[in-house]
Amino acid sequence: MFGFGLGKLLLLALIALAVWYGFKKLGRPFGGRPRDVARKAKQPVDSIDQMEKCQVCGTYVVAGHAVPCGRQGCPY
């Protein structure tokens, strides 16, 4: 009725697979596997900075590297 033969269905399947694998390859520009990327993201951080709470505005700032928040009486 629509002219679907076995040859046309196989060609359609091959085209669909080529598009699928093409998008998978383009989605990984450096050739890394998604599991490898997730594994690298879980590596421990080299250093952790100590935070202090500002008595004036209540926000947390990095101890020793804080900048004034602009409010009157800011200790930093």
C-alpha positions in Angstrom: 0.0 0.0 0.0 2.7 2.5 1.0 5.5 0.9 -0.9 7.4 -0.3 2.2 9.6 -3.1 1.3 12.3 -5.0 3.2 15.0 -3.0 1.4 13.5 0.3 2.3 13.1 -0.7 6.0 16.7 -1.8 6.2 17.9 1.4 4.6 15.8 3.4 7.1 17.2 1.4 10.0 20.8 2.0 8.8 20.1 5.8 8.4 18.6 5.9 11.9 21.7 4.1 13.4 24.1 6.4 11.6 22.3 9.5 12.9 22.2 8.0 16.4 25.9 7.2 16.5 26.7 10.5 14.9 24.9 12.5 17.6 26.6 10.3 20.3 30.0 11.1 18.8 29.3 14.8 18.5 28.0 14.9 22.1 31.5 13.9 23.3 33.9 16.3 21.7 37.0 14.9 23.3 36.1 11.3 23.0 35.6 10.7 26.7 33.0 8.4 27.9 30.2 9.9 30.1 31.2 7.7 33.0 34.7 9.0 32.8 33.5 12.5 33.0 31.3 11.7 36.1 34.2 9.9 37.7 36.5 13.0 37.3 33.9 15.2 38.8 33.8 13.1 42.0 37.5 13.6 42.7 38.3 15.3 46.0 38.9 19.0 46.2 42.5 20.1 46.8 41.7 22.8 49.4 38.8 23.9 51.4 38.5 27.5 52.5 37.2 28.4 56.0 34.1 30.6 55.9 33.0 33.2 58.5 29.6 34.8 59.0 29.5 38.6 58.8 27.9 40.0 61.9 26.3 42.9 60.0 24.8 41.4 56.9 24.7 37.7 57.9 26.4 36.4 54.7 29.3 34.0 54.8 32.6 35.2 53.4 36.0 33.5 52.9 38.1 34.1 56.0 41.1 36.3 55.2 39.9 37.2 51.7 36.7 39.0 52.5 35.8 42.4 50.9 33.5 45.0 52.5 29.8 44.4 51.8 29.2 48.2 51.7 27.0 48.3 54.8 27.9 50.6 57.7 29.8 48.8 60.4 31.0 46.0 58.2 34.0 44.4 59.9 35.6 43.5 56.5 
